[in-house]
């Protein structure tokens, strides 16, 4: 049901924009799109929706999820780790990846600070992470939910969609922003779709962290 919801109509259009925006940051700092031989990890990869948008020329793209059975099949360059892997406890060595990608994940975690420390641990020096953060519970996002996403969920039979949403999205934008800043590495942020407005009048933000 989630795939049909997130991949069709206006919601699907916005979801595509979020994936595209995740790739804008990888041209900043020490990690460039033109770099070759990169090792990338995507945590909470779901069905691998973000993979086709990735701009880096990578030699290995590792996808993990706490529900590994929904991940796509592995290939020569795309490694699907079929173990059930928590974002707060990654089974990889220190400094083993050039880039980490986290799409709509951090808002779901009960202890985002633990996940961020773990993500920073597996990053190489000069590596980067790109983290998608919904502007929860901002004014514009709540308007979109009322007018678009909640009615669409009801059409799919989810009449308690608001309750499910708030049980699933545990963290607010201000809390996540504060945790990201506390990580102590270079951080930049761009909000969408109106970068010149505050988070309350945007739908999501992409945090780019350079180690």
C-alpha positions as CSV (number, residue, x, y, z in Angstrom):
1,X,0.0,0.0,0.0
2,X,2.9,2.4,0.8
3,X,4.4,2.0,-2.6
4,X,1.2,2.8,-4.3
5,X,0.7,5.8,-2.1
6,X,4.2,7.3,-2.4
7,X,4.7,6.5,-6.1
8,X,1.5,7.9,-7.7
9,X,-0.2,11.2,-8.3
10,X,0.9,14.5,-6.7
11,X,2.4,12.7,-3.7
12,X,4.5,10.7,-6.2
13,X,5.6,13.9,-7.9
14,X,6.7,15.4,-4.5
15,X,8.5,12.2,-3.6
16,X,10.5,12.3,-6.8
17,X,11.5,15.9,-6.0
18,X,12.7,14.8,-2.5
19,X,15.0,12.2,-4.1
20,X,16.4,14.7,-6.6
21,X,17.1,17.2,-3.9
22,X,19.1,14.7,-2.0
23,X,21.6,14.7,-4.8
24,X,22.2,18.5,-4.9
25,X,24.5,18.4,-1.9
26,X,26.9,15.8,-3.2
27,X,28.7,18.4,-5.3
28,X,29.8,20.4,-2.2
29,X,32.7,19.9,0.1
30,X,35.3,17.2,-0.5
31,X,33.1,14.7,-2.2
32,X,32.3,15.5,-5.8
33,X,30.0,13.8,-8.3
34,X,32.9,13.2,-10.6
35,X,34.8,11.2,-8.0
36,X,35.2,7.6,-9.0
37,X,35.6,4.5,-6.8
38,X,33.2,5.6,-4.2
39,X,31.7,3.3,-1.6
40,X,28.2,4.4,-0.7
41,X,25.8,3.2,2.0
42,X,22.0,3.9,2.1
43,X,20.4,3.2,5.5
44,X,16.7,2.5,5.6
45,X,16.8,1.9,1.9
46,X,13.2,0.5,1.6
47,X,12.6,-0.8,-1.9
48,X,15.7,1.0,-3.2
49,X,13.7,4.0,-4.5
50,X,16.7,6.4,-4.2
51,X,19.2,4.3,-6.1
52,X,18.3,5.5,-9.6
53,X,18.7,9.2,-8.6
54,X,22.2,8.8,-7.3
55,X,24.7,11.0,-9.2
56,X,28.0,9.7,-7.8
57,X,30.1,7.3,-9.9
58,X,30.3,4.6,-7.3
59,X,32.0,1.2,-7.3
60,X,29.8,-0.2,-4.5
61,X,26.4,0.9,-3.3
62,X,25.3,-0.9,-0.1
63,X,21.6,-0.9,0.9
64,X,20.4,-1.9,4.3
65,X,17.0,-1.9,6.0
66,X,15.4,-3.3,9.1
67,X,13.0,-5.2,6.8
68,X,15.5,-6.6,4.2
69,X,13.0,-8.8,2.4
70,X,11.6,-5.7,0.6
71,X,15.0,-4.6,-0.8
72,X,15.7,-5.2,-4.5
73,X,18.1,-7.9,-5.7
74,X,21.9,-7.4,-5.6
75,X,24.1,-6.8,-8.7
76,X,27.8,-6.3,-9.3
77,X,27.8,-2.7,-8.0
78,X,24.7,-2.8,-5.8
79,X,25.1,-4.8,-2.6
80,X,21.9,-5.6,-0.8
81,X,22.6,-6.7,2.8
82,X,19.8,-9.2,3.5
83,X,20.3,-9.1,7.2
84,X,17.9,-7.1,9.4
85,X,20.0,-4.1,10.1
86,X,19.2,-1.3,12.6
87,X,20.3,2.2,11.6
88,X,21.7,2.6,15.1
89,X,23.9,-0.4,14.9
90,X,25.6,-0.9,11.6
91,X,27.7,-4.1,11.1
92,X,30.5,-2.3,9.2
93,X,34.0,-1.2,10.1
94,X,35.0,2.4,11.1
95,X,35.7,4.7,8.1
96,X,34.4,2.3,5.5
97,X,32.2,4.5,3.3
98,X,32.6,7.7,1.3
99,X,29.0,8.7,1.5
100,X,25.9,7.8,3.6
101,X,22.4,8.5,2.4
102,X,19.3,8.5,4.7
103,X,16.0,9.4,3.0
104,X,12.9,9.5,5.2
105,X,14.4,7.6,8.1
106,X,15.6,9.8,10.9
107,X,12.2,11.1,11.8
108,X,11.1,7.5,12.6
109,X,13.9,6.7,15.0
110,X,13.4,6.9,18.8
111,X,17.0,7.8,19.5
112,X,18.3,9.8,16.4
113,X,21.4,10.8,18.3
114,X,22.6,7.1,18.4
115,X,22.0,6.7,14.7
116,X,23.9,9.9,13.8
117,X,26.9,8.8,15.9
118,X,26.9,5.4,14.1
119,X,26.6,7.0,10.7
120,X,29.5,9.3,11.4
121,X,31.5,6.3,12.6
122,X,31.3,4.4,9.3
123,X,32.2,7.5,7.2
124,X,35.7,8.0,5.9
125,X,37.5,11.2,6.6
126,X,36.3,13.8,4.1
127,X,33.2,11.6,3.5
128,X,29.7,13.1,3.6
129,X,26.2,12.2,4.6
130,X,23.0,13.5,3.1
131,X,20.0,13.3,5.4
132,X,16.4,14.0,4.4
133,X,14.3,15.6,7.2
134,X,10.6,16.4,6.9
135,X,9.6,19.8,8.2
136,X,7.5,18.2,10.9
137,X,5.2,19.6,12.3
138,X,5.4,22.8,10.2
139,X,2.5,24.8,9.0
140,X,3.0,24.1,5.2
141,X,3.5,20.3,5.8
142,X,0.3,20.1,7.9
143,X,-1.6,21.9,5.1
144,X,-0.3,19.4,2.5
145,X,-1.3,16.5,4.8
146,X,-4.8,17.9,5.3
147,X,-5.5,18.7,1.6
148,X,-3.6,15.9,-0.1
149,X,-2.0,13.0,1.8
150,X,-4.8,12.4,4.4
151,X,-7.6,12.2,1.8
152,X,-5.4,9.9,-0.4
153,X,-4.8,7.6,2.6
154,X,-8.6,7.5,3.4
155,X,-9.2,6.4,-0.2
156,X,-6.8,3.5,0.4
157,X,-8.8,2.5,3.5
158,X,-6.6,4.1,6.2
159,X,-9.2,6.1,8.1
160,X,-6.9,6.5,11.1
161,X,-4.1,7.9,9.0
162,X,-3.4,10.9,11.3
163,X,-2.9,8.6,14.3
164,X,-0.6,6.3,12.2
165,X,1.4,9.2,11.0
166,X,2.1,10.6,14.4
167,X,3.0,7.2,15.8
168,X,5.4,6.7,13.0
169,X,7.0,10.1,12.8
170,X,8.5,10.4,16.3
171,X,10.8,13.4,15.8
172,X,10.2,17.0,15.0
173,X,12.3,19.1,12.6
174,X,13.8,21.3,15.4
175,X,14.9,18.3,17.4
176,X,16.5,16.6,14.4
177,X,18.2,19.9,13.3
178,X,19.6,20.3,16.8
179,X,20.9,16.7,16.9
180,X,22.6,17.1,13.5
181,X,24.3,20.3,14.6
182,X,25.5,18.6,17.8
183,X,27.3,16.0,15.8
184,X,30.2,18.4,15.5
185,X,31.0,18.2,11.8
186,X,30.5,20.7,9.0
187,X,26.8,21.0,8.3
188,X,24.8,22.8,5.7
189,X,21.0,22.7,5.0
190,X,18.7,23.6,2.2
191,X,14.9,23.7,2.7
192,X,12.3,22.9,0.0
193,X,10.4,24.2,-1.9
194,X,11.2,27.7,-0.6
195,X,14.8,27.9,0.6
196,X,14.4,31.6,1.6
197,X,11.6,30.8,4.1
198,X,11.8,29.2,7.5
199,X,11.1,25.5,8.1
200,X,7.5,26.2,9.1
201,X,6.8,27.2,5.5
202,X,8.6,24.3,3.8
203,X,7.9,20.6,3.3
204,X,11.3,19.1,3.8
205,X,15.0,19.9,4.2
206,X,18.2,18.1,3.1
207,X,21.1,18.3,5.5
208,X,24.6,17.8,4.0
209,X,27.3,16.9,6.5
210,X,30.9,16.9,5.6
211,X,33.3,15.0,7.8
